[in-house]
Amino acid sequence: MHPANQLTPEEIQARLAARQAEPYIFPANERFGGGEPQPAAVLIPLLREDHRWHVLFIRRTSVRGDRHSGQVAFPGGRMDPEDASLEATALREAREEIGLAPQEVRILGQLEHSVTISNYHLTPVVGLMPWPIELTAAPNEVERVFTIPLDWLADPAHYQIKRRRGLRFRPHPVIYFERYAGELLWGVSAHITLAFLDALGLR
């Protein structure tokens, strides 16, 4: 059995608690003004299927003018004034985007924040969800909900770092995974995925 699948929820929780790292600043953000980053959170939904850990992702609905539309991502978004915490933000967004009830999620911990190109101070929250479970994607936000096995993500043969040039900043390293079930995981979501693997000792 792959080491990833031998982890218990308690071990995952302990490793997340022990995670000590400097906040990651997305390189592109260093070239933009934009003012103070806005707080936001994403949920990394973790589930067990056929004796393997899987991570749940979404593909965002394509919307003209939205730089993140059509991309593979985690459920999440900007913190609202009524949110009591970033965990509450992640859970609310997951409920709104994929119909995952907050009471169904067991929070296991958090990862270090990142500041994204769109100027969000983004905190990933890791949560254990039951499976199988009926989910309902919000069509205006989510085109598809799917999972990728954690052991597949942990295989270094499945990802690489490339240099990418934007319109207003110098070339910078961007993480690209191989396509899985036709889906391309890259950019900030890929960085968060690798940080999660680091935290679990799988890299």
Secondary structure by P-SEA (a helix, b strand, c coil): ccccccccaaaaaaaaaacccccccccccccccccccccbbbbbbbbbcccbbbbbbbbccccccccccccccccccccccccccaaaaaaaaaaaccccccccccccccccccccccccbbbbbbbbbbccbbbbcccccccccccccccccccccccbbbbbbcccccbbbbbbcccccccccccaaaaaaaaaaaaaccc
